[in-house]
Amino acid sequence: MSGLSLSANLPTVSQDLAELPDASDFSRGRDDDASSLGSDSELNGMAPYCRTDRYGFIGGSGLNNSLGQLPVELILHRETKWLEMMAHWEKTMARRYRKIKLLCRKGIPSSVRARSWPLLCGGEAKAKKNPQKYQELEEAPGDPQWIETITKDIHRQFPFHEMFLSPEGHGQQGLLRLLKAYTVYRPQEGYCQAQGPLGAMLLMHMPSEPAFWCLVQICEHYLPGYYSPKMEALLLDSEVFVALLRRVCPRAFKHLQKHGVGPLLYLPEWFLCLFTRTLPFPTVLRVWDAFLSEGVKVLFRVGLLLVRLALGTSEKRRGCSGLVETLEKLRSIPAHLLQEDTFMAEVHDVPISVRDLERECQVQLVKLRTTRPEFQYNPENRLAGAKPIFDAQQLEDARMGREAHGSHSHAFLIPQIQVEPPSSPPKEQRELEKASEVQGQKKRQVRKKPDTRGKTFHFTQKPIGQTREERPEPGAGKRKSSFYLETWF
């Protein structure tokens, strides 16, 4: 930028700085911009005083909106809890997962998402098992066809975020490398257009390597089959969603059925992109926090709630006279209904459990295999959240440890302790032991003499000369017992 234009605009710069409160914290003058080494704003030629909200979006709705901001003391308290849990992550996951689930529902602090998301989804454990793997994938040439397709889609991912403004900036280039690495890692799946928002979302919060392994975990364990060429998992979940909608919100289900609005007209954008293109960004973060903790159940709950908010009342359905109007209603839910705290509270109240999903998946799977014999997707490969993924990784580590022990047993000699049984005693000693055992048994069988001190006994004296055959008549003893009464003390 020439010095002439800088001097000509200098008075205007001073006026703008005076009008904007704390402008130095959010924007820089042209002299400062000139020294920002290759920033996206400089490369894209953005205006020097574009302000960003707390999430990095230029002119975002969160710039002056403090409704969703928590008190600083509460944020520090939650950060301390997360730091304590992450310091002993395996122990906390094994014994106190319910606490992690509750804190994820409350919202993970922004300062710890870079560490907590890889821990929740198992990406950090996956990276430790595959050191230097991402560097190899990043350096691999890749398929030119996939690279060309990814390059065409890069500019569509969060175009108003400061990280993805410039085609030559580190945001778009990093996303290109990440998605290309995934095509090399899973060549049978390749690239899906919906993976772009996921990769961009992850890169906003963490470096490229942990972001890559988080993307791998989402595609392999949370949503397996979603990003494959046939998308059979999405087809199955769309049928499951309709069945659950019929139970949770029957009036909205009848309205959609009446106007021919099938789930594939609105559900792919919701589920494939994990609502990154549907909800406000603060709400998206809360949805991701819960999704990485509890799994695909959260996506169904959010989708059912969106349909209920859009078509739950007769007034809202009255304005939707056809397919186009209904789809527009689903896309234009008022923003005040999507505020993160109130929205997520309603999401967790939707009466859908993991057992309901599994049961409905089996029902719809039988129907799909009947109508489509080529359908091969198996929903058993999907893991329902952070705890099942953690348990599966622990079992895999134990199995690999046993295999490693068996394969290297010839190289390492592990000392074994052998305990020999005692030598048999001589014959005389065995006879003595046997006799002592018999004597002990006899002692245990002898009845103990009762203690009669301080007790009174009543008995009749036997008449002298009476033989055993001569028995007294019945009642005779009773009549004469008083003459032979004796008491002993």
C-alpha positions in Angstrom: 0.0 0.0 0.0 1.5 3.3 -1.1 2.6 6.0 1.3 0.4 8.6 -0.5 -2.8 6.9 0.3 -1.7 6.3 3.8 -1.0 10.1 4.4 -4.3 11.0 2.7 -6.4 8.8 4.9 -4.5 9.7 8.2 -7.2 12.1 9.5 -9.9 9.6 8.9 -7.9 7.0 10.7 -7.7 9.2 13.8 -11.4 10.0 13.8 -12.3 6.3 13.5 -10.0 5.4 16.4 -11.6 8.0 18.5 -15.1 6.8 17.8 -14.4 3.1 18.3 -14.1 2.1 21.9 -11.0 0.0 22.6 -10.4 -0.2 18.9 -6.8 -1.1 19.5 -7.8 -4.4 21.0 -9.9 -5.5 18.0 -8.3 -3.8 15.0 -5.1 -2.3 13.8 -4.2 0.7 11.6 -2.6 0.3 8.2 0.9 0.7 9.6 0.3 -2.2 12.0 -1.3 -4.2 9.2 1.8 -3.8 7.0 3.9 -5.5 9.7 1.5 -8.5 10.1 3.6 -11.2 8.3 1.2 -12.6 5.7 -2.0 -12.3 7.6 -5.3 -13.3 5.9 -6.6 -9.8 6.2 -3.6 -8.4 4.3 -3.6 -11.0 1.6 -7.3 -10.7 1.0 -7.3 -6.9 1.0 -9.8 -6.5 3.8 -10.6 -3.1 5.4 -8.2 -2.3 8.2 -10.8 -1.8 10.9 -13.0 -4.9 10.4 -13.8 -6.1 13.9 -14.4 -9.7 14.8 -16.5 -11.3 17.4 -15.1 -13.5 20.2 -15.2 -16.5 17.8 -13.3 -14.9 14.9 -16.2 -14.0 12.6 -16.0 -10.5 11.0 -19.0 -8.5 12.0 -20.5 -11.5 13.7 -23.7 -11.4 15.8 -21.6 -12.2 18.9 -19.7 -8.9 18.6 -21.9 -6.9 21.0 -24.1 -9.8 22.3 -23.2 -10.6 25.9 -26.3 -12.7 26.5 -24.5 -16.0 26.3 -21.3 -14.9 28.1 -20.9 -16.5 31.5 -19.3 -14.7 34.6 -15.6 -14.9 34.7 -15.6 -16.7 38.1 -17.8 -19.5 36.7 -15.6 -19.9 33.6 -12.5 -20.1 35.8 -14.2 -22.7 38.0 -15.1 -24.8 35.0 -11.6 -24.5 33.5 -10.1 -25.7 36.8 -12.4 -28.8 36.8 -11.5 -29.7 33.3 -7.8 -29.2 33.9 -8.0 -31.6 36.9 -9.9 -34.2 34.8 -7.6 -34.0 31.9 -4.5 -34.5 34.1 -6.0 -37.9 35.1 -8.0 -38.6 32.0 -8.0 -42.4 32.0 -8.9 -42.7 35.7 -11.7 -40.1 35.3 -13.2 -41.8 32.2 -13.1 -45.2 33.9 -14.6 -44.1 37.2 -16.4 -40.8 36.8 -17.7 -40.6 33.2 -21.0 -39.3 34.5 -19.3 -36.1 35.7 -17.6 -35.6 32.3 -21.0 -36.1 30.6 -22.6 -33.5 32.9 -19.8 -30.9 32.3 -20.0 -31.5 28.5 -23.7 -30.7 28.7 -23.0 -27.5 30.5 -20.5 -26.5 27.8 -16.7 -27.0 27.6 -14.7 -23.7 28.2 -13.2 -22.4 25.0 -9.7 -22.4 26.4 -9.7 -26.2 26.9 -11.5 -27.4 23.8 -8.2 -27.9 21.9 -7.3 -30.5 24.5 -10.7 -31.9 25.6 -12.1 -32.7 22.1 -9.2 -35.0 21.1 -9.5 -36.7 24.5 -13.2 -37.2 24.2 -13.3 -38.6 20.7 -10.1 -40.7 21.2 -8.1 -38.7 18.7 -5.2 -38.2 21.1 -4.9 -41.9 21.8 -5.1 -42.6 18.1 -2.3 -40.1 17.4 0.0 -41.8 20.1 -0.5 -45.1 18.4 0.4 -43.7 15.0 3.4 -41.3 15.5 4.6 -39.5 12.4 1.6 -40.9 10.5 0.1 -37.5 9.7 3.3 -36.1 8.5 3.6 -39.0 6.1 0.1 -38.5 4.8 0.6 -34.8 4.5 3.7 -35.2 2.4 2.1 -37.9 0.2 1.1 -36.6 -3.3 -2.5 -37.7 -3.1 -5.0 -38.2 -5.9 -5.1 -35.2 -8.3 -8.8 -35.6 -8.8 -9.5 -35.3 -5.1 -7.2 -32.4 -4.7 -8.9 -30.5 -7.5 -12.3 -31.2 -6.0 -11.2 -30.1 -2.5 -9.6 -26.9 -3.9 -13.0 -25.9 -5.4 -14.8 -26.3 -2.1 -12.2 -24.7 0.2 -13.5 -21.1 -0.2 -17.0 -22.2 0.9 -16.1 -23.1 4.4 -16.8 -20.3 6.9 -16.1 -17.5 4.3 -16.6 -14.7 7.0 -14.2 -16.2 9.5 -10.8 -14.4 9.8 -9.0 -17.8 9.5 -10.5 -18.6 6.0 -10.5 -15.3 4.3 -7.6 -15.7 2.0 -7.0 -18.5 -0.5 -3.3 -18.4 0.3 -3.8 -18.0 4.1 -2.9 -20.6 6.6 -6.6 -21.5 7.2 -7.6 -22.6 3.7 -4.2 -24.1 3.0 -4.3 -26.1 6.2 -7.7 -27.3 5.5 -6.6 -28.4 2.0 -3.7 -30.4 3.5 -6.0 -32.0 6.1 -8.6 -33.1 3.7 -6.0 -34.4 1.2 -4.4 -36.4 4.0 -7.7 -38.0 4.8 -8.1 -39.1 1.1 -4.7 -40.8 1.4 -5.6 -42.4 4.7 -8.9 -43.7 3.4 -8.6 -44.0 -0.3 -11.7 -46.2 -0.6 -13.9 -43.4 0.8 -12.1 -40.4 -0.7 -13.5 -37.0 0.0 -17.0 -35.9 0.8 -18.1 -32.3 0.5 -19.6 -32.3 4.0 -16.2 -33.1 5.5 -15.1 -29.5 4.7 -17.1 -27.8 7.5 -15.9 -30.5 10.0 -12.3 -30.0 9.2 -12.6 -26.2 9.3 -14.4 -26.4 12.6 -11.6 -28.5 14.1 -8.9 -26.3 12.7 -10.4 -23.3 14.4 -9.6 -24.9 17.8 -6.5 -27.0 17.4 -3.4 -27.7 15.2 -3.7 -29.7 12.0 -2.5 -33.1 13.4 -5.0 -33.4 16.3 -7.7 -32.0 14.0 -7.0 -34.8 11.5 -7.2 -37.6 14.1 -10.5 -36.1 15.4 -11.9 -36.1 11.9 -10.8 -39.7 11.6 -12.6 -40.7 14.8 -15.8 -38.9 13.8 -15.9 -40.6 10.4 -14.9 -44.1 11.7 -16.6 -44.4 15.1 -19.2 -41.7 15.6 -20.7 -41.6 12.0 -19.3 -44.6 10.1 -20.7 -44.9 6.6 -21.9 -41.3 6.5 -19.1 -40.1 4.2 -18.8 -43.2 2.0 -19.8 -43.1 -1.6 -23.2 -44.9 -1.0 -24.0 -43.1 2.2 -26.0 -46.1 3.4 -25.7 -45.0 7.1 -27.4 -41.7 6.3 -30.2 -43.5 4.5 -30.8 -45.7 7.5 -30.7 -42.9 10.0 -33.2 -40.9 7.8 -35.7 -43.7 8.2 -35.0 -43.9 11.9 -35.5 -40.2 12.2 -38.9 -40.3 10.6 -40.0 -43.1 12.9 -38.9 -41.2 16.0 -40.5 -38.0 14.7 -43.8 -39.9 14.3 -43.6 -40.8 18.0 -42.2 -37.5 19.4 -44.1 -34.9 17.3 -46.9 -36.7 15.4 -48.6 -33.4 14.1 -45.3 -32.3 12.4 -44.8 -35.8 11.0 -48.3 -35.7 9.4 -47.6 -32.2 8.0 -44.3 -33.3 6.4 -45.9 -36.4 5.0 -48.9 -34.5 3.6 -46.7 -32.1 1.6 -44.2 -34.8 0.5 -41.2 -33.4 2.5 -39.0 -36.4 2.9 -36.1 -36.5 5.4 -33.4 -36.5 2.7 -34.5 -33.0 1.7 -33.3 -31.5 5.0 -31.5 -34.1 7.1 -28.2 -34.5 5.1 -27.3 -30.8 5.7 -28.0 -31.3 9.4 -26.3 -34.6 10.1 -23.5 -34.6 7.6 -22.3 -31.1 8.6 -23.1 -31.6 12.3 -25.3 -28.5 12.2 -22.4 -26.2 11.4 -24.5 -24.6 8.6 -27.8 -24.5 10.4 -27.3 -23.2 14.0 -25.6 -20.1 15.4 -22.0 -20.7 16.1 -22.2 -20.6 19.9 -24.9 -23.2 19.7 -22.9 -25.3 17.3 -20.1 -25.4 19.8 -22.4 -26.7 22.5 -23.9 -29.3 20.2 -20.3 -30.5 19.4 -19.5 -30.7 23.1 -22.5 -33.0 23.7 -22.0 -34.9 20.5 -18.4 -35.9 21.2 -19.5 -37.0 24.7 -22.8 -38.8 24.0 -22.6 -39.7 20.3 -25.1 -39.7 17.5 -28.0 -39.6 19.9 -27.4 -35.8 20.2 -27.9 -35.3 16.5 -31.3 -37.0 16.6 -32.4 -34.9 19.6 -31.3 -31.7 17.9 -33.0 -32.6 14.6 -36.3 -33.5 16.4 -36.2 -30.3 18.4 -35.7 -28.2 15.2 -38.7 -29.8 13.5 -40.8 -29.2 16.7 -39.7 -25.5 16.9 -40.5 -25.0 13.2 -43.7 -27.0 12.9 -44.8 -27.8 16.4 -47.8 -25.5 16.6 -50.8 -25.1 14.4 -50.0 -21.4 13.7 -46.6 -22.4 12.3 -48.0 -25.1 10.1 -50.8 -22.9 8.8 -48.3 -20.7 6.9 -46.7 -23.7 5.2 -49.0 -24.6 2.3 -46.6 -26.6 0.3 -43.2 -28.3 0.1 -41.2 -25.1 -0.6 -42.8 -23.2 2.2 -42.2 -26.1 4.7 -38.5 -26.3 3.8 -38.2 -22.6 4.2 -39.8 -22.8 7.6 -37.3 -25.4 8.6 -34.4 -23.2 7.5 -35.7 -19.9 9.1 -36.2 -20.7 12.7 -36.1 -17.5 14.8 -32.7 -16.8 16.3 -34.0 -16.3 19.9 -35.2 -19.9 19.9 -31.7 -21.1 19.1 -29.8 -19.4 22.0 -27.4 -21.9 23.3 -28.4 -22.3 26.9 -32.2 -22.5 26.4 -31.8 -24.6 23.2 -29.5 -27.2 24.7 -31.7 -27.5 27.8 -34.6 -28.4 25.5 -32.3 -30.8 23.5 -31.5 -32.9 26.5 -35.2 -33.1 27.4 -36.1 -34.8 24.1 -37.2 -38.3 25.1 -34.8 -40.3 23.0 -32.3 -42.7 24.4 -29.6 -44.9 23.0 -31.8 -48.0 23.5 -34.5 -46.3 21.5 -32.1 -45.7 18.6 -30.7 -49.2 18.6 -34.2 -50.7 18.7 -35.5 -48.5 15.9 -32.3 -49.1 13.9 -32.9 -52.8 13.9 -36.5 -52.4 12.8 -35.6 -50.1 9.9 -32.6 -52.2 9.0 -34.8 -55.2 8.4 -37.2 -53.1 6.2 -34.3 -51.7 4.1 -32.7 -55.1 3.6 -36.1 -56.4 2.4 -36.6 -53.6 -0.1 -32.9 -53.3 -1.0 -31.0 -56.6 -1.0 -27.8 -54.8 -1.8 -27.9 -52.8 1.5 -24.8 -53.8 3.5 -24.4 -51.2 6.2 -24.1 -52.6 9.8 -25.0 -50.1 12.6 -23.1 -52.2 15.2 -19.8 -50.6 14.1 -21.1 -47.2 15.4 -20.0 -46.4 19.0 -22.3 -44.3 21.1 -20.1 -41.6 22.5 -16.8 -41.1 24.4 -17.2 -43.9 26.9 -17.7 -46.8 24.5 -14.8 -45.4 22.4 -12.6 -45.3 25.5 -13.5 -48.8 26.5 -12.8 -50.1 22.9 -9.4 -48.5 22.9 -8.6 -50.0 26.3 -9.6 -53.4 25.1 -7.5 -52.9 21.9 -4.5 -51.9 24.0 -4.8 -54.9 26.2 -5.1 -57.2 23.2 -2.1 -55.6 21.5 -0.1 -56.0 24.7 -0.9 -59.7 24.9 0.1 -60.2 21.2 3.3 -58.3 21.7 4.1 -60.4 24.8 3.5 -63.6 22.8 5.5 -62.5 19.8 8.5 -61.4 21.8 8.5 -64.3 24.3 11.6 -65.8 22.6 13.6 -62.7 23.1 12.9 -62.0 26.7 13.3 -64.6 29.4 10.8 -63.9 32.1 11.8 -65.7 35.4 9.1 -68.0 36.7 8.7 -68.9 40.3 7.8 -72.6 40.9 6.4 -73.6 44.3 7.1 -77.3 45.0 4.6 -79.1 47.2 6.0 -80.3 50.6 7.5 -83.7 50.8 5.2 -86.5 52.2 5.7 -87.1 56.0 6.8 -90.6 57.2 4.2 -93.3 58.0 4.4 -92.9 61.8 3.9 -89.1 61.6 0.8 -89.7 59.4 -0.7 -92.2 61.9 -0.1 -89.7 64.8 -1.8 -86.9 62.8 -4.7 -89.2 62.0 -5.1 -90.2 65.6 -5.1 -86.6 66.7 -7.7 -85.8 64.2 -10.0 -88.6 65.5 -9.5 -87.5 69.1 -10.4 -84.0 68.1 -13.5 -85.1 66.5 -14.5 -87.1 69.6 -13.9 -84.0 71.8 -16.2 -82.0 69.5 -18.9 -84.7 69.8 -18.9 -84.8 73.7 -21.8 -82.8 75.1 -20.9 -80.0 77.3 -22.1 -80.3 80.9 -24.8 -77.7 81.5 -24.3 -75.1 84.1 -26.9 -75.6 86.9 -25.8 -73.1 89.4 -28.6 -70.9 90.7 -31.3 -72.9 88.9 -34.3 -74.8 90.4 -35.2 -78.4 89.3 -38.4 -80.3 90.2 -38.3 -84.1 90.1 -40.0 -87.1 91.7 -38.2 -89.7 93.7 -38.5 -93.3 92.4 -40.2 -95.6 95.1 -37.9 -98.2 96.6 -38.4 -101.7 95.3 -40.2 -100.7 92.2 -38.9 -102.6 89.2 -38.7 -101.4 85.6 -41.9 -103.3 84.7 -43.9 -101.8 87.6 -44.8 -98.3 86.4 -47.0 -96.0 88.4 -50.5 -95.3 87.2 -51.1 -92.2 85.2 -51.7 -89.3 87.5 -50.3 -91.1 90.6 -47.0 -89.3 90.3 -48.8 -86.0 90.1 -50.8 -86.7 93.3 -47.7 -87.7 95.3 -45.1 -85.4 93.8 -45.6 -82.8 96.4 -44.3 -85.1 99.1 -41.0 -85.7 97.3 -40.2 -82.1 96.3 -36.6 -81.0 96.8 -34.8 -77.9 95.8 -31.1 -77.6 95.0 -29.1 -74.4 94.9 
